[in-house]
Amino acid sequence: MSLVVSFGMYDWPEARAASDAAWADIRPGLLVAGLAAPARLVRRNRDLPPVPGGIRAPGGRLLAPDPAQLAPDDLDFTAV
């Protein structure tokens, strides 16, 4: 499983430098605590790892499509 992090609702173009700085401040503390933390924020579907067959619930019900099948330059929170 690949972990991703996004500040999507706060990551407007004019605030991206601040979002990157916030993640740069948060990430080291997570790593010191022994938690996995991605190196960078996800800003578009193409940054997400592919999930062949889509994201599924334990019973097999489709929750979201494979991010690789979504518009690459968007970040579709309602689909993923």
C-alpha positions in Angstrom: 0.0 0.0 0.0 1.3 3.5 -0.9 0.6 6.4 1.4 -0.3 9.8 0.0 -0.9 13.2 1.6 -2.8 16.1 0.2 -3.9 19.5 1.7 -6.4 19.8 -1.2 -9.0 22.1 0.3 -6.2 24.4 1.5 -3.8 24.1 -1.3 -4.8 26.9 -3.6 -2.2 28.0 -6.2 -1.4 31.1 -4.2 -0.9 29.0 -1.0 1.2 26.1 -2.4 4.5 27.4 -1.0 2.9 27.6 2.4 1.4 24.1 2.1 4.8 22.7 1.1 6.4 24.4 4.1 3.7 23.1 6.4 4.3 19.5 5.2 8.1 20.0 5.5 7.5 20.9 9.1 5.0 18.1 9.9 6.8 15.2 8.1 10.0 14.9 10.2 7.9 14.5 13.4 6.0 11.7 11.8 9.2 10.0 10.7 10.8 10.3 14.1 7.6 8.7 15.6 8.2 5.8 13.3 5.3 6.6 11.0 5.5 6.5 7.2 5.2 9.9 5.6 5.3 10.6 1.9 8.1 13.0 0.7 5.7 15.4 -1.0 2.1 16.4 -1.3 -0.2 15.0 -4.0 -1.7 17.7 -6.2 -3.1 15.8 -9.1 -4.3 12.3 -10.1 -1.1 11.5 -12.0 0.7 11.8 -8.6 -1.4 9.0 -7.1 -0.2 5.4 -7.3 -2.2 3.2 -9.8 -4.7 0.8 -8.3 -5.6 -1.7 -11.0 -9.3 -2.7 -10.6 -10.0 0.4 -8.5 -10.1 0.9 -4.7 -12.4 -1.7 -3.1 -14.0 -2.3 0.2 -13.2 -5.5 2.1 -16.2 -7.2 0.5 -15.1 -6.2 -3.0 -17.5 -3.3 -3.6 -15.9 -0.6 -5.8 -15.3 2.5 -3.7 -13.3 4.6 -6.3 -11.9 4.0 -9.7 -8.2 3.5 -10.4 -6.6 7.0 -10.1 -4.6 6.2 -13.2 -7.9 6.2 -15.2 -8.9 9.7 -14.0 -8.0 13.0 -15.7 -4.2 13.2 -14.9 -4.0 16.9 -14.2 -7.1 17.1 -11.9 -7.3 15.9 -8.3 -10.8 14.3 -8.0 -11.6 14.1 -4.3 -15.1 12.8 -5.0 -13.8 9.9 -7.0 -10.8 8.9 -4.9 
